C-alpha cells in the first residue's frame, strides 16, 4: 500500500491530504482538481501552500501536470529550521499556519517560520485565535517549552495583506497521551479587538457592544484593544475581534469575526461585529467539549500520533471538516476512533450532544529529530 500510495479526486481537503501524507510518508496522487471548471487546476493559494511544504521538507517530489488538475506528492523528510514564506493573499496566513502547527513538532530542527500576507480575514482562523486556542492545546500533548511562540509583527487585513507573523515551535520525539473528558464551567473570557488603518475608536466601539452581551453571562471579561499604526498596519483598512473563553480546567474555546474586505459584500458596523462575535462565542460554549470546533482536527491528529496508549477527548458536535479528517486518518494511519455520543443530563438540557473520542496512538516517533 505504501508503494502504491493513496489516490484521491477533487480539490477538497487538499491540506489534510498533503499534511497526513507528509507525516505518514505515504505518496498521494490527487486528480480531477477542478477539472470541470472554466479555470481548471490548482489555485494560486494552493500552489503557495505546496511551496511552503517544499520549504519545510527535504527531498519531497512534487509533480503537477500542465493544466494543474493532477498533483503527485512524494513526501520527503521534515527538516524545519528557519524559513520565510510569502503567503498568497487569496487566503490568510491562518490557512498555512494550521497545517504548519500539525507538522512543526516533528521536524529535524526546531522550526522558526516567518510568514507574510493577510493576517486577518473572515474565512480562515486568525493568528490571535490560533495563539489562544491551538497553542495551549498542543501544550497538553507535551509540545511546550520557552521557544514555543506565535506572534504578530505586523497586521495585514484582506485583501491587501502586508502582515507578518513569526512562529517558533520546539521539536518533540514523542507525544503524551491525554485525557480531556470533563467539561468544566467557564471562569473567564479574554479577547482582543484590533483595528488597522481606521480610527482607533472602532476597537473601543467593538469592546462596548461585546461586553453588553457577555456581561449577562459572566463578570470576568477583559478585552484588549490593539491598534497598529504606520508600517505595522498592512495595506488595507479593517477591524475585528477574537474572543476566548477559558474553563476551570484550563480548556480554551474561541470565536472571532473580521470586517469584510472593501468591495466584498456589505460593510458591517463595529457594534454589530462585537454583538455577533459574542453570540458566536456563546454558541461555541453551548456546543461544549474540551476543544473548540476550529481545533477538532488538530486534537484528533495529536491523539493519533501519541504513544501507544489510550487518549480520550470530549468534543462538541463534529464539523464536516473533522468527519472527513477522521476518514483520512484511517486511510493514512489505519487508526479508527471509538465515538461515543453523550446526551446532555437533565440539568444540562440546554447544551447539545457531545462526542467522546477515544483512540490508541500509533506510537509515532520523530525519526527526523537530531539526537543530542
Buried (B, 14 or more C-beta within 10 A) or exposed (E): EEEEBBEBEEBEBBBBBBBBBBBBBBBBBBBEBBBEEEEBBBBEBBBBBBBBBBBBBBEBEBEBEEEBBBBBBBBBBBBBBEBEBBBBBBBBBBBBBBBBBBBBBBBBBBBBBBBBBBBBBBEBBBBBBBBBBBBBBBEBBBBBBEEBBBEBBBBBBBBBBBBBBBBBBBBBBBBBBBEBBEBEEBEBBBBBBBBBBBEEEBBBBBBEBBBEBBEEBBEEBEBEBBBBEEEBBBBBBBBBBBBBBBBEEEBBBBBBBBBBBBEEEEEBEBBEBBBBBBBBBBBBBEBBBBBBBBBBBBBBBBBBBBBEEBBBBBBBBBBEBBEBBBEBBEBBBEBEBEEEEBEEEEEEEEBBEBBBBBBBBBEBBBEBBEEE
